[in-house]
């Protein structure tokens, strides 16, 4: 996800959006839905792993994010690799 806030957006509006995004992201992590959240070094972007039952649920989750209107999102479907030794890849 790459965040592209308009330069003209007032700082207070941007700060409020980021605070709502953080609260939702942390709740989704507690719920086990947002499994990984990594900053892309040097960019206002992240790489995330979501655990959801299907594409419709992923779309509903992503489009409910407060920053959704201001993000370019690229989705790559993942599934368990047969050689993985990590239980949490299931
Ligand atoms: O900062 C970002 O990459 C966008 C974002 C995702 C979760 C969050 O709190 O901010």
PDB file of the backbone (N, CA, C, O) and the ligand in Angstrom, with CONECT records:
HET    LIG  A 101      10
ATOM      1  N   UNK A   1       0.855  -1.168   0.000  1.00  0.00           N
ATOM      2  CA  UNK A   1       0.000   0.000   0.000  1.00  0.00           C
ATOM      3  C   UNK A   1       0.897   1.225   0.000  1.00  0.00           C
ATOM      4  O   UNK A   1       1.791   1.362   0.835  1.00  0.00           O
ATOM      5  N   UNK A   2       0.646   2.101  -0.938  1.00  0.00           N
ATOM      6  CA  UNK A   2       1.377   3.368  -0.987  1.00  0.00           C
ATOM      7  C   UNK A   2       0.398   4.494  -0.691  1.00  0.00           C
ATOM      8  O   UNK A   2      -0.639   4.625  -1.340  1.00  0.00           O
ATOM      9  N   UNK A   3       0.748   5.303   0.304  1.00  0.00           N
ATOM     10  CA  UNK A   3      -0.138   6.382   0.729  1.00  0.00           C
ATOM     11  C   UNK A   3       0.222   7.653  -0.045  1.00  0.00           C
ATOM     12  O   UNK A   3       1.383   8.055  -0.114  1.00  0.00           O
ATOM     13  N   UNK A   4      -0.813   8.272  -0.626  1.00  0.00           N
ATOM     14  CA  UNK A   4      -0.610   9.515  -1.381  1.00  0.00           C
ATOM     15  C   UNK A   4      -1.632  10.538  -0.911  1.00  0.00           C
ATOM     16  O   UNK A   4      -2.671  10.734  -1.541  1.00  0.00           O
ATOM     17  N   UNK A   5      -1.321  11.182   0.200  1.00  0.00           N
ATOM     18  CA  UNK A   5      -2.217  12.227   0.695  1.00  0.00           C
ATOM     19  C   UNK A   5      -2.033  13.477  -0.159  1.00  0.00           C
ATOM     20  O   UNK A   5      -0.905  13.821  -0.512  1.00  0.00           O
ATOM     21  N   UNK A   6      -3.126  14.161  -0.497  1.00  0.00           N
ATOM     22  CA  UNK A   6      -2.976  15.392  -1.285  1.00  0.00           C
ATOM     23  C   UNK A   6      -2.153  16.431  -0.524  1.00  0.00           C
ATOM     24  O   UNK A   6      -2.328  16.605   0.682  1.00  0.00           O
ATOM     25  N   UNK A   7      -1.263  17.114  -1.227  1.00  0.00           N
ATOM     26  CA  UNK A   7      -0.434  18.135  -0.567  1.00  0.00           C
ATOM     27  C   UNK A   7      -1.301  19.228   0.038  1.00  0.00           C
ATOM     28  O   UNK A   7      -0.917  19.869   1.017  1.00  0.00           O
ATOM     29  N   UNK A   8      -2.481  19.437  -0.556  1.00  0.00           N
ATOM     30  CA  UNK A   8      -3.349  20.520  -0.079  1.00  0.00           C
ATOM     31  C   UNK A   8      -4.173  20.122   1.151  1.00  0.00           C
ATOM     32  O   UNK A   8      -4.863  20.960   1.731  1.00  0.00           O
ATOM     33  N   UNK A   9      -4.105  18.852   1.548  1.00  0.00           N
ATOM     34  CA  UNK A   9      -4.899  18.430   2.709  1.00  0.00           C
ATOM     35  C   UNK A   9      -4.368  19.105   3.974  1.00  0.00           C
ATOM     36  O   UNK A   9      -3.169  19.043   4.247  1.00  0.00           O
ATOM     37  N   UNK A  10      -5.241  19.745   4.747  1.00  0.00           N
ATOM     38  CA  UNK A  10      -4.772  20.380   5.991  1.00  0.00           C
ATOM     39  C   UNK A  10      -4.131  19.351   6.927  1.00  0.00           C
ATOM     40  O   UNK A  10      -4.580  18.207   7.002  1.00  0.00           O
ATOM     41  N   UNK A  11      -3.083  19.765   7.635  1.00  0.00           N
ATOM     42  CA  UNK A  11      -2.346  18.850   8.519  1.00  0.00           C
ATOM     43  C   UNK A  11      -3.263  18.195   9.545  1.00  0.00           C
ATOM     44  O   UNK A  11      -3.102  17.019   9.872  1.00  0.00           O
ATOM     45  N   UNK A  12      -4.236  18.974  10.054  1.00  0.00           N
ATOM     46  CA  UNK A  12      -5.128  18.418  11.081  1.00  0.00           C
ATOM     47  C   UNK A  12      -5.980  17.289  10.501  1.00  0.00           C
ATOM     48  O   UNK A  12      -6.246  16.295  11.176  1.00  0.00           O
ATOM     49  N   UNK A  13      -6.402  17.448   9.252  1.00  0.00           N
ATOM     50  CA  UNK A  13      -7.196  16.391   8.595  1.00  0.00           C
ATOM     51  C   UNK A  13      -6.331  15.156   8.350  1.00  0.00           C
ATOM     52  O   UNK A  13      -6.785  14.030   8.558  1.00  0.00           O
ATOM     53  N   UNK A  14      -5.103  15.357   7.913  1.00  0.00           N
ATOM     54  CA  UNK A  14      -4.190  14.229   7.687  1.00  0.00           C
ATOM     55  C   UNK A  14      -3.902  13.507   8.999  1.00  0.00           C
ATOM     56  O   UNK A  14      -3.893  12.277   9.049  1.00  0.00           O
ATOM     57  N   UNK A  15      -3.668  14.271  10.054  1.00  0.00           N
ATOM     58  CA  UNK A  15      -3.372  13.654  11.358  1.00  0.00           C
ATOM     59  C   UNK A  15      -4.562  12.836  11.852  1.00  0.00           C
ATOM     60  O   UNK A  15      -4.384  11.754  12.410  1.00  0.00           O
ATOM     61  N   UNK A  16      -5.788  13.355  11.646  1.00  0.00           N
ATOM     62  CA  UNK A  16      -6.992  12.634  12.088  1.00  0.00           C
ATOM     63  C   UNK A  16      -7.165  11.341  11.296  1.00  0.00           C
ATOM     64  O   UNK A  16      -7.502  10.301  11.862  1.00  0.00           O
ATOM     65  N   UNK A  17      -6.936  11.406   9.998  1.00  0.00           N
ATOM     66  CA  UNK A  17      -7.031  10.201   9.163  1.00  0.00           C
ATOM     67  C   UNK A  17      -6.009   9.147   9.610  1.00  0.00           C
ATOM     68  O   UNK A  17      -6.334   7.965   9.725  1.00  0.00           O
ATOM     69  N   UNK A  18      -4.780   9.588   9.858  1.00  0.00           N
ATOM     70  CA  UNK A  18      -3.728   8.651  10.267  1.00  0.00           C
ATOM     71  C   UNK A  18      -4.053   8.018  11.616  1.00  0.00           C
ATOM     72  O   UNK A  18      -3.779   6.837  11.831  1.00  0.00           O
ATOM     73  N   UNK A  19      -4.636   8.798  12.524  1.00  0.00           N
ATOM     74  CA  UNK A  19      -4.999   8.265  13.841  1.00  0.00           C
ATOM     75  C   UNK A  19      -6.102   7.220  13.705  1.00  0.00           C
ATOM     76  O   UNK A  19      -6.066   6.191  14.380  1.00  0.00           O
ATOM     77  N   UNK A  20      -7.085   7.475  12.834  1.00  0.00           N
ATOM     78  CA  UNK A  20      -8.163   6.494  12.612  1.00  0.00           C
ATOM     79  C   UNK A  20      -7.612   5.249  11.924  1.00  0.00           C
ATOM     80  O   UNK A  20      -8.013   4.130  12.242  1.00  0.00           O
ATOM     81  N   UNK A  21      -6.700   5.444  10.986  1.00  0.00           N
ATOM     82  CA  UNK A  21      -6.070   4.304  10.298  1.00  0.00           C
ATOM     83  C   UNK A  21      -5.306   3.439  11.307  1.00  0.00           C
ATOM     84  O   UNK A  21      -5.399   2.211  11.280  1.00  0.00           O
ATOM     85  N   UNK A  22      -4.560   4.088  12.185  1.00  0.00           N
ATOM     86  CA  UNK A  22      -3.773   3.353  13.181  1.00  0.00           C
ATOM     87  C   UNK A  22      -4.684   2.543  14.099  1.00  0.00           C
ATOM     88  O   UNK A  22      -4.408   1.378  14.383  1.00  0.00           O
ATOM     89  N   UNK A  23      -5.772   3.163  14.563  1.00  0.00           N
ATOM     90  CA  UNK A  23      -6.692   2.459  15.465  1.00  0.00           C
ATOM     91  C   UNK A  23      -7.300   1.246  14.765  1.00  0.00           C
ATOM     92  O   UNK A  23      -7.398   0.171  15.357  1.00  0.00           O
ATOM     93  N   UNK A  24      -7.707   1.413  13.511  1.00  0.00           N
ATOM     94  CA  UNK A  24      -8.313   0.288  12.789  1.00  0.00           C
ATOM     95  C   UNK A  24      -7.265  -0.792  12.505  1.00  0.00           C
ATOM     96  O   UNK A  24      -7.543  -1.984  12.639  1.00  0.00           O
ATOM     97  N   UNK A  25      -6.060  -0.367  12.111  1.00  0.00           N
ATOM     98  CA  UNK A  25      -5.001  -1.342  11.815  1.00  0.00           C
ATOM     99  C   UNK A  25      -4.660  -2.152  13.069  1.00  0.00           C
ATOM    100  O   UNK A  25      -4.450  -3.363  12.989  1.00  0.00           O
ATOM    101  N   UNK A  26      -4.605  -1.494  14.213  1.00  0.00           N
ATOM    102  CA  UNK A  26      -4.239  -2.211  15.431  1.00  0.00           C
ATOM    103  C   UNK A  26      -5.359  -3.148  15.877  1.00  0.00           C
ATOM    104  O   UNK A  26      -5.088  -4.227  16.404  1.00  0.00           O
ATOM    105  N   UNK A  27      -6.626  -2.742  15.668  1.00  0.00           N
ATOM    106  CA  UNK A  27      -7.734  -3.644  16.002  1.00  0.00           C
ATOM    107  C   UNK A  27      -7.716  -4.871  15.089  1.00  0.00           C
ATOM    108  O   UNK A  27      -7.913  -5.995  15.551  1.00  0.00           O
ATOM    109  N   UNK A  28      -7.479  -4.651  13.790  1.00  0.00           N
ATOM    110  CA  UNK A  28      -7.423  -5.780  12.850  1.00  0.00           C
ATOM    111  C   UNK A  28      -6.247  -6.715  13.176  1.00  0.00           C
ATOM    112  O   UNK A  28      -6.343  -7.925  12.974  1.00  0.00           O
ATOM    113  N   UNK A  29      -5.136  -6.150  13.684  1.00  0.00           N
ATOM    114  CA  UNK A  29      -4.024  -7.002  14.110  1.00  0.00           C
ATOM    115  C   UNK A  29      -4.415  -7.819  15.336  1.00  0.00           C
ATOM    116  O   UNK A  29      -4.114  -9.010  15.420  1.00  0.00           O
ATOM    117  N   UNK A  30      -5.093  -7.166  16.293  1.00  0.00           N
ATOM    118  CA  UNK A  30      -5.549  -7.917  17.482  1.00  0.00           C
ATOM    119  C   UNK A  30      -6.524  -9.014  17.083  1.00  0.00           C
ATOM    120  O   UNK A  30      -6.556 -10.076  17.705  1.00  0.00           O
ATOM    121  N   UNK A  31      -7.323  -8.761  16.040  1.00  0.00           N
ATOM    122  CA  UNK A  31      -8.316  -9.743  15.574  1.00  0.00           C
ATOM    123  C   UNK A  31      -7.679 -10.877  14.762  1.00  0.00           C
ATOM    124  O   UNK A  31      -8.353 -11.847  14.415  1.00  0.00           O
ATOM    125  N   UNK A  32      -6.382 -10.756  14.460  1.00  0.00           N
ATOM    126  CA  UNK A  32      -5.709 -11.791  13.681  1.00  0.00           C
ATOM    127  C   UNK A  32      -5.924 -11.683  12.185  1.00  0.00           C
ATOM    128  O   UNK A  32      -5.571 -12.591  11.432  1.00  0.00           O
ATOM    129  N   UNK A  33      -6.502 -10.573  11.755  1.00  0.00           N
ATOM    130  CA  UNK A  33      -6.791 -10.363  10.326  1.00  0.00           C
ATOM    131  C   UNK A  33      -5.582  -9.743   9.623  1.00  0.00           C
ATOM    132  O   UNK A  33      -5.194 -10.178   8.539  1.00  0.00           O
ATOM    133  N   UNK A  34      -4.995  -8.728  10.249  1.00  0.00           N
ATOM    134  CA  UNK A  34      -3.829  -8.022   9.667  1.00  0.00           C
ATOM    135  C   UNK A  34      -2.593  -8.670  10.280  1.00  0.00           C
ATOM    136  O   UNK A  34      -2.134  -8.257  11.345  1.00  0.00           O
ATOM    137  N   UNK A  35      -2.056  -9.686   9.609  1.00  0.00           N
ATOM    138  CA  UNK A  35      -1.044 -10.559  10.217  1.00  0.00           C
ATOM    139  C   UNK A  35       0.346  -9.932  10.246  1.00  0.00           C
ATOM    140  O   UNK A  35       1.109 -10.158  11.186  1.00  0.00           O
ATOM    141  N   UNK A  36       0.677  -9.152   9.230  1.00  0.00           N
ATOM    142  CA  UNK A  36       1.987  -8.489   9.201  1.00  0.00           C
ATOM    143  C   UNK A  36       1.805  -7.081   8.672  1.00  0.00           C
ATOM    144  O   UNK A  36       0.993  -6.838   7.779  1.00  0.00           O
ATOM    145  N   UNK A  37       2.572  -6.152   9.236  1.00  0.00           N
ATOM    146  CA  UNK A  37       2.553  -4.754   8.789  1.00  0.00           C
ATOM    147  C   UNK A  37       3.987  -4.240   8.843  1.00  0.00           C
ATOM    148  O   UNK A  37       4.559  -4.035   9.914  1.00  0.00           O
ATOM    149  N   UNK A  38       4.537  -4.044   7.675  1.00  0.00           N
ATOM    150  CA  UNK A  38       5.935  -3.617   7.572  1.00  0.00           C
ATOM    151  C   UNK A  38       6.023  -2.302   6.807  1.00  0.00           C
ATOM    152  O   UNK A  38       5.337  -2.119   5.801  1.00  0.00           O
ATOM    153  N   UNK A  39       6.855  -1.400   7.274  1.00  0.00           N
ATOM    154  CA  UNK A  39       7.155  -0.170   6.543  1.00  0.00           C
ATOM    155  C   UNK A  39       8.117  -0.495   5.413  1.00  0.00           C
ATOM    156  O   UNK A  39       9.075  -1.242   5.611  1.00  0.00           O
ATOM    157  N   UNK A  40       7.875   0.055   4.234  1.00  0.00           N
ATOM    158  CA  UNK A  40       8.849   0.000   3.139  1.00  0.00           C
ATOM    159  C   UNK A  40       9.845   1.131   3.407  1.00  0.00           C
ATOM    160  O   UNK A  40       9.491   2.309   3.361  1.00  0.00           O
ATOM    161  N   UNK A  41      11.074   0.758   3.684  1.00  0.00           N
ATOM    162  CA  UNK A  41      12.069   1.745   4.120  1.00  0.00           C
ATOM    163  C   UNK A  41      12.192   2.880   3.109  1.00  0.00           C
ATOM    164  O   UNK A  41      12.361   2.662   1.910  1.00  0.00           O
ATOM    165  N   UNK A  42      12.102   4.083   3.630  1.00  0.00           N
ATOM    166  CA  UNK A  42      12.288   5.270   2.800  1.00  0.00           C
ATOM    167  C   UNK A  42      11.057   5.698   2.042  1.00  0.00           C
ATOM    168  O   UNK A  42      11.121   6.649   1.263  1.00  0.00           O
ATOM    169  N   UNK A  43       9.935   5.027   2.244  1.00  0.00           N
ATOM    170  CA  UNK A  43       8.713   5.350   1.494  1.00  0.00           C
ATOM    171  C   UNK A  43       7.537   5.495   2.454  1.00  0.00           C
ATOM    172  O   UNK A  43       7.541   4.928   3.547  1.00  0.00           O
ATOM    173  N   UNK A  44       6.524   6.267   2.033  1.00  0.00           N
ATOM    174  CA  UNK A  44       5.283   6.296   2.793  1.00  0.00           C
ATOM    175  C   UNK A  44       4.422   5.166   2.235  1.00  0.00           C
ATOM    176  O   UNK A  44       3.419   5.388   1.555  1.00  0.00           O
ATOM    177  N   UNK A  45       4.861   3.934   2.554  1.00  0.00           N
ATOM    178  CA  UNK A  45       4.235   2.736   2.001  1.00  0.00           C
ATOM    179  C   UNK A  45       4.465   1.587   2.968  1.00  0.00           C
ATOM    180  O   UNK A  45       5.388   1.617   3.782  1.00  0.00           O
ATOM    181  N   UNK A  46       3.616   0.579   2.866  1.00  0.00           N
ATOM    182  CA  UNK A  46       3.808  -0.596   3.696  1.00  0.00           C
ATOM    183  C   UNK A  46       3.582  -1.853   2.872  1.00  0.00           C
ATOM    184  O   UNK A  46       2.942  -1.835   1.820  1.00  0.00           O
ATOM    185  N   UNK A  47       4.136  -2.949   3.392  1.00  0.00           N
ATOM    186  CA  UNK A  47       3.811  -4.286   2.891  1.00  0.00           C
ATOM    187  C   UNK A  47       3.096  -5.001   4.026  1.00  0.00           C
ATOM    188  O   UNK A  47       3.606  -5.081   5.144  1.00  0.00           O
ATOM    189  N   UNK A  48       1.931  -5.509   3.735  1.00  0.00           N
ATOM    190  CA  UNK A  48       1.094  -6.124   4.759  1.00  0.00           C
ATOM    191  C   UNK A  48       0.650  -7.507   4.321  1.00  0.00           C
ATOM    192  O   UNK A  48       0.564  -7.810   3.131  1.00  0.00           O
ATOM    193  N   UNK A  49       0.370  -8.340   5.319  1.00  0.00           N
ATOM    194  CA  UNK A  49      -0.224  -9.652   5.060  1.00  0.00           C
ATOM    195  C   UNK A  49      -1.546  -9.722   5.807  1.00  0.00           C
ATOM    196  O   UNK A  49      -1.608  -9.526   7.021  1.00  0.00           O
ATOM    197  N   UNK A  50      -2.593 -10.004   5.057  1.00  0.00           N
ATOM    198  CA  UNK A  50      -3.934 -10.151   5.637  1.00  0.00           C
ATOM    199  C   UNK A  50      -4.350 -11.612   5.575  1.00  0.00           C
ATOM    200  O   UNK A  50      -3.983 -12.342   4.655  1.00  0.00           O
ATOM    201  N   UNK A  51      -5.121 -12.022   6.569  1.00  0.00           N
ATOM    202  CA  UNK A  51      -5.652 -13.383   6.601  1.00  0.00           C
ATOM    203  C   UNK A  51      -7.170 -13.290   6.590  1.00  0.00           C
ATOM    204  O   UNK A  51      -7.800 -13.054   7.621  1.00  0.00           O
ATOM    205  N   UNK A  52      -7.742 -13.477   5.418  1.00  0.00           N
ATOM    206  CA  UNK A  52      -9.190 -13.334   5.240  1.00  0.00           C
ATOM    207  C   UNK A  52      -9.696 -14.483   4.375  1.00  0.00           C
ATOM    208  O   UNK A  52      -8.935 -15.062   3.600  1.00  0.00           O
ATOM    209  N   UNK A  53     -10.990 -14.817   4.509  1.00  0.00           N
ATOM    210  CA  UNK A  53     -11.487 -16.032   3.850  1.00  0.00           C
ATOM    211  C   UNK A  53     -11.548 -15.944   2.328  1.00  0.00           C
ATOM    212  O   UNK A  53     -11.419 -16.962   1.648  1.00  0.00           O
ATOM    213  N   UNK A  54     -11.742 -14.749   1.785  1.00  0.00           N
ATOM    214  CA  UNK A  54     -11.876 -14.668   0.327  1.00  0.00           C
ATOM    215  C   UNK A  54     -11.602 -13.238  -0.151  1.00  0.00           C
ATOM    216  O   UNK A  54     -11.397 -12.326   0.650  1.00  0.00           O
ATOM    217  N   UNK A  55     -11.604 -13.071  -1.452  1.00  0.00           N
ATOM    218  CA  UNK A  55     -11.284 -11.767  -2.044  1.00  0.00           C
ATOM    219  C   UNK A  55     -12.298 -10.697  -1.666  1.00  0.00           C
ATOM    220  O   UNK A  55     -11.944  -9.531  -1.492  1.00  0.00           O
ATOM    221  N   UNK A  56     -13.570 -11.099  -1.540  1.00  0.00           N
ATOM    222  CA  UNK A  56     -14.605 -10.127  -1.184  1.00  0.00           C
ATOM    223  C   UNK A  56     -14.356  -9.582   0.222  1.00  0.00           C
ATOM    224  O   UNK A  56     -14.509  -8.384   0.463  1.00  0.00           O
ATOM    225  N   UNK A  57     -13.975 -10.461   1.144  1.00  0.00           N
ATOM    226  CA  UNK A  57     -13.681 -10.017   2.506  1.00  0.00           C
ATOM    227  C   UNK A  57     -12.460  -9.105   2.517  1.00  0.00           C
ATOM    228  O   UNK A  57     -12.420  -8.118   3.253  1.00  0.00           O
ATOM    229  N   UNK A  58     -11.457  -9.440   1.694  1.00  0.00           N
ATOM    230  CA  UNK A  58     -10.277  -8.568   1.607  1.00  0.00           C
ATOM    231  C   UNK A  58     -10.672  -7.199   1.063  1.00  0.00           C
ATOM    232  O   UNK A  58     -10.242  -6.170   1.584  1.00  0.00           O
ATOM    233  N   UNK A  59     -11.484  -7.192   0.025  1.00  0.00           N
ATOM    234  CA  UNK A  59     -11.910  -5.908  -0.538  1.00  0.00           C
ATOM    235  C   UNK A  59     -12.684  -5.095   0.499  1.00  0.00           C
ATOM    236  O   UNK A  59     -12.450  -3.896   0.650  1.00  0.00           O
ATOM    237  N   UNK A  60     -13.597  -5.741   1.206  1.00  0.00           N
ATOM    238  CA  UNK A  60     -14.383  -5.029   2.224  1.00  0.00           C
ATOM    239  C   UNK A  60     -13.472  -4.435   3.297  1.00  0.00           C
ATOM    240  O   UNK A  60     -13.680  -3.307   3.743  1.00  0.00           O
ATOM    241  N   UNK A  61     -12.458  -5.207   3.707  1.00  0.00           N
ATOM    242  CA  UNK A  61     -11.547  -4.736   4.754  1.00  0.00           C
ATOM    243  C   UNK A  61     -10.706  -3.568   4.258  1.00  0.00           C
ATOM    244  O   UNK A  61     -10.589  -2.546   4.934  1.00  0.00           O
ATOM    245  N   UNK A  62     -10.117  -3.724   3.067  1.00  0.00           N
ATOM    246  CA  UNK A  62      -9.248  -2.658   2.544  1.00  0.00           C
ATOM    247  C   UNK A  62     -10.037  -1.380   2.274  1.00  0.00           C
ATOM    248  O   UNK A  62      -9.570  -0.280   2.568  1.00  0.00           O
ATOM    249  N   UNK A  63     -11.234  -1.534   1.714  1.00  0.00           N
ATOM    250  CA  UNK A  63     -11.998  -0.336   1.342  1.00  0.00           C
ATOM    251  C   UNK A  63     -12.602   0.366   2.540  1.00  0.00           C
ATOM    252  O   UNK A  63     -13.069   1.500   2.426  1.00  0.00           O
ATOM    253  N   UNK A  64     -12.600  -0.306   3.711  1.00  0.00           N
ATOM    254  CA  UNK A  64     -13.088   0.343   4.930  1.00  0.00           C
ATOM    255  C   UNK A  64     -11.985   1.135   5.647  1.00  0.00           C
ATOM    256  O   UNK A  64     -12.269   1.866   6.597  1.00  0.00           O
ATOM    257  N   UNK A  65     -10.734   0.995   5.201  1.00  0.00           N
ATOM    258  CA  UNK A  65      -9.641   1.710   5.861  1.00  0.00           C
ATOM    259  C   UNK A  65      -9.779   3.216   5.630  1.00  0.00           C
ATOM    260  O   UNK A  65     -10.078   3.646   4.516  1.00  0.00           O
ATOM    261  N   UNK A  66      -9.567   4.008   6.659  1.00  0.00           N
ATOM    262  CA  UNK A  66      -9.704   5.470   6.505  1.00  0.00           C
ATOM    263  C   UNK A  66      -8.815   6.058   5.410  1.00  0.00           C
ATOM    264  O   UNK A  66      -9.195   7.029   4.756  1.00  0.00           O
ATOM    265  N   UNK A  67      -7.625   5.468   5.209  1.00  0.00           N
ATOM    266  CA  UNK A  67      -6.720   6.005   4.180  1.00  0.00           C
ATOM    267  C   UNK A  67      -7.000   5.420   2.793  1.00  0.00           C
ATOM    268  O   UNK A  67      -6.328   5.777   1.826  1.00  0.00           O
ATOM    269  N   UNK A  68      -7.995   4.519   2.691  1.00  0.00           N
ATOM    270  CA  UNK A  68      -8.248   3.836   1.409  1.00  0.00           C
ATOM    271  C   UNK A  68      -8.368   4.798   0.221  1.00  0.00           C
ATOM    272  O   UNK A  68      -7.798   4.526  -0.835  1.00  0.00           O
ATOM    273  N   UNK A  69      -9.096   5.919   0.362  1.00  0.00           N
ATOM    274  CA  UNK A  69      -9.211   6.812  -0.812  1.00  0.00           C
ATOM    275  C   UNK A  69      -7.880   7.422  -1.240  1.00  0.00           C
ATOM    276  O   UNK A  69      -7.768   7.980  -2.332  1.00  0.00           O
ATOM    277  N   UNK A  70      -6.874   7.313  -0.375  1.00  0.00           N
ATOM    278  CA  UNK A  70      -5.594   7.976  -0.648  1.00  0.00           C
ATOM    279  C   UNK A  70      -4.451   6.965  -0.815  1.00  0.00           C
ATOM    280  O   UNK A  70      -3.278   7.323  -0.718  1.00  0.00           O
ATOM    281  N   UNK A  71      -4.809   5.696  -1.067  1.00  0.00           N
ATOM    282  CA  UNK A  71      -3.757   4.689  -1.209  1.00  0.00           C
ATOM    283  C   UNK A  71      -3.844   3.988  -2.562  1.00  0.00           C
ATOM    284  O   UNK A  71      -4.930   3.708  -3.071  1.00  0.00           O
ATOM    285  N   UNK A  72      -2.669   3.714  -3.127  1.00  0.00           N
ATOM    286  CA  UNK A  72      -2.572   2.766  -4.237  1.00  0.00           C
ATOM    287  C   UNK A  72      -2.270   1.408  -3.612  1.00  0.00           C
ATOM    288  O   UNK A  72      -1.281   1.262  -2.894  1.00  0.00           O
ATOM    289  N   UNK A  73      -3.112   0.417  -3.880  1.00  0.00           N
ATOM    290  CA  UNK A  73      -2.957  -0.894  -3.250  1.00  0.00           C
ATOM    291  C   UNK A  73      -2.757  -1.942  -4.336  1.00  0.00           C
ATOM    292  O   UNK A  73      -3.537  -2.049  -5.282  1.00  0.00           O
ATOM    293  N   UNK A  74      -1.692  -2.706  -4.168  1.00  0.00           N
ATOM    294  CA  UNK A  74      -1.438  -3.841  -5.056  1.00  0.00           C
ATOM    295  C   UNK A  74      -1.634  -5.108  -4.229  1.00  0.00           C
ATOM    296  O   UNK A  74      -1.057  -5.254  -3.151  1.00  0.00           O
ATOM    297  N   UNK A  75      -2.454  -6.023  -4.746  1.00  0.00           N
ATOM    298  CA  UNK A  75      -2.771  -7.256  -4.007  1.00  0.00           C
ATOM    299  C   UNK A  75      -2.114  -8.442  -4.697  1.00  0.00           C
ATOM    300  O   UNK A  75      -2.194  -8.601  -5.915  1.00  0.00           O
ATOM    301  N   UNK A  76      -1.463  -9.268  -3.887  1.00  0.00           N
ATOM    302  CA  UNK A  76      -0.907 -10.525  -4.392  1.00  0.00           C
ATOM    303  C   UNK A  76      -1.435 -11.658  -3.524  1.00  0.00           C
ATOM    304  O   UNK A  76      -1.148 -11.696  -2.327  1.00  0.00           O
ATOM    305  N   UNK A  77      -2.204 -12.586  -4.101  1.00  0.00           N
ATOM    306  CA  UNK A  77      -2.714 -13.714  -3.317  1.00  0.00           C
ATOM    307  C   UNK A  77      -1.572 -14.643  -2.906  1.00  0.00           C
ATOM    308  O   UNK A  77      -0.697 -14.956  -3.713  1.00  0.00           O
ATOM    309  N   UNK A  78      -1.590 -15.073  -1.663  1.00  0.00           N
ATOM    310  CA  UNK A  78      -0.557 -15.982  -1.149  1.00  0.00           C
ATOM    311  C   UNK A  78      -1.215 -17.247  -0.611  1.00  0.00           C
ATOM    312  O   UNK A  78      -2.353 -17.218  -0.141  1.00  0.00           O
ATOM    313  N   UNK A  79      -0.497 -18.338  -0.686  1.00  0.00           N
ATOM    314  CA  UNK A  79      -0.942 -19.558  -0.007  1.00  0.00           C
ATOM    315  C   UNK A  79       0.286 -20.235   0.592  1.00  0.00           C
ATOM    316  O   UNK A  79       1.422 -19.872   0.290  1.00  0.00           O
ATOM    317  N   UNK A  80       0.040 -21.206   1.428  1.00  0.00           N
ATOM    318  CA  UNK A  80       1.123 -21.863   2.153  1.00  0.00           C
ATOM    319  C   UNK A  80       2.088 -22.549   1.193  1.00  0.00           C
ATOM    320  O   UNK A  80       1.674 -23.217   0.245  1.00  0.00           O
ATOM    321  N   UNK A  81       3.387 -22.373   1.456  1.00  0.00           N
ATOM    322  CA  UNK A  81       4.391 -23.075   0.672  1.00  0.00           C
ATOM    323  C   UNK A  81       4.616 -24.460   1.301  1.00  0.00           C
ATOM    324  O   UNK A  81       4.765 -24.565   2.518  1.00  0.00           O
ATOM    325  N   UNK A  82       4.641 -25.503   0.496  1.00  0.00           N
ATOM    326  CA  UNK A  82       4.758 -26.850   1.078  1.00  0.00           C
ATOM    327  C   UNK A  82       6.059 -27.082   1.835  1.00  0.00           C
ATOM    328  O   UNK A  82       6.138 -28.010   2.640  1.00  0.00           O
ATOM    329  N   UNK A  83       7.072 -26.270   1.599  1.00  0.00           N
ATOM    330  CA  UNK A  83       8.351 -26.456   2.292  1.00  0.00           C
ATOM    331  C   UNK A  83       8.487 -25.574   3.528  1.00  0.00           C
ATOM    332  O   UNK A  83       9.498 -25.643   4.228  1.00  0.00           O
ATOM    333  N   UNK A  84       7.464 -24.732   3.808  1.00  0.00           N
ATOM    334  CA  UNK A  84       7.571 -23.847   4.966  1.00  0.00           C
ATOM    335  C   UNK A  84       7.537 -24.645   6.258  1.00  0.00           C
ATOM    336  O   UNK A  84       6.766 -25.594   6.401  1.00  0.00           O
ATOM    337  N   UNK A  85       8.402 -24.235   7.215  1.00  0.00           N
ATOM    338  CA  UNK A  85       8.405 -24.899   8.529  1.00  0.00           C
ATOM    339  C   UNK A  85       7.639 -24.078   9.567  1.00  0.00           C
ATOM    340  O   UNK A  85       7.579 -24.457  10.737  1.00  0.00           O
ATOM    341  N   UNK A  86       7.051 -22.952   9.141  1.00  0.00           N
ATOM    342  CA  UNK A  86       6.392 -22.059  10.094  1.00  0.00           C
ATOM    343  C   UNK A  86       4.914 -22.392  10.217  1.00  0.00           C
ATOM    344  O   UNK A  86       4.181 -22.379   9.228  1.00  0.00           O
ATOM    345  N   UNK A  87       4.481 -22.690  11.436  1.00  0.00           N
ATOM    346  CA  UNK A  87       3.091 -23.037  11.673  1.00  0.00           C
ATOM    347  C   UNK A  87       2.155 -21.875  11.316  1.00  0.00           C
ATOM    348  O   UNK A  87       1.030 -22.091  10.864  1.00  0.00           O
ATOM    349  N   UNK A  88       2.635 -20.639  11.525  1.00  0.00           N
ATOM    350  CA  UNK A  88       1.739 -19.507  11.311  1.00  0.00           C
ATOM    351  C   UNK A  88       1.559 -19.176   9.833  1.00  0.00           C
ATOM    352  O   UNK A  88       0.898 -18.190   9.506  1.00  0.00           O
ATOM    353  N   UNK A  89       2.129 -19.972   8.935  1.00  0.00           N
ATOM    354  CA  UNK A  89       1.873 -19.798   7.501  1.00  0.00           C
ATOM    355  C   UNK A  89       0.614 -20.521   7.075  1.00  0.00           C
ATOM    356  O   UNK A  89       0.202 -20.409   5.920  1.00  0.00           O
ATOM    357  N   UNK A  90      -0.012 -21.265   7.987  1.00  0.00           N
ATOM    358  CA  UNK A  90      -1.185 -22.053   7.611  1.00  0.00           C
ATOM    359  C   UNK A  90      -2.408 -21.165   7.476  1.00  0.00           C
ATOM    360  O   UNK A  90      -3.494 -21.653   7.164  1.00  0.00           O
TER     361      UNK A  90
HETATM  362  O1  LIG A 101       1.576   4.269   7.154  1.00  0.00           O
HETATM  363  C1  LIG A 101       1.080   3.507   6.291  1.00  0.00           C
HETATM  364  O2  LIG A 101       1.755   2.805   5.539  1.00  0.00           O
HETATM  365  C2  LIG A 101      -0.424   3.362   6.211  1.00  0.00           C
HETATM  366  C3  LIG A 101      -0.906   2.660   7.385  1.00  0.00           C
HETATM  367  C4  LIG A 101      -1.299   1.380   7.485  1.00  0.00           C
HETATM  368  C5  LIG A 101      -1.669   1.103   8.845  1.00  0.00           C
HETATM  369  C6  LIG A 101      -1.418   2.396   9.470  1.00  0.00           C
HETATM  370  O3  LIG A 101      -1.599   2.681  10.648  1.00  0.00           O
HETATM  371  O4  LIG A 101      -0.949   3.294   8.567  1.00  0.00           O
CONECT  362  363
CONECT  363  362  364  365
CONECT  364  363
CONECT  365  363  366
CONECT  366  365  367  371
CONECT  367  366  368
CONECT  368  367  369
CONECT  369  368  370  371
CONECT  370  369
CONECT  371  366  369
END
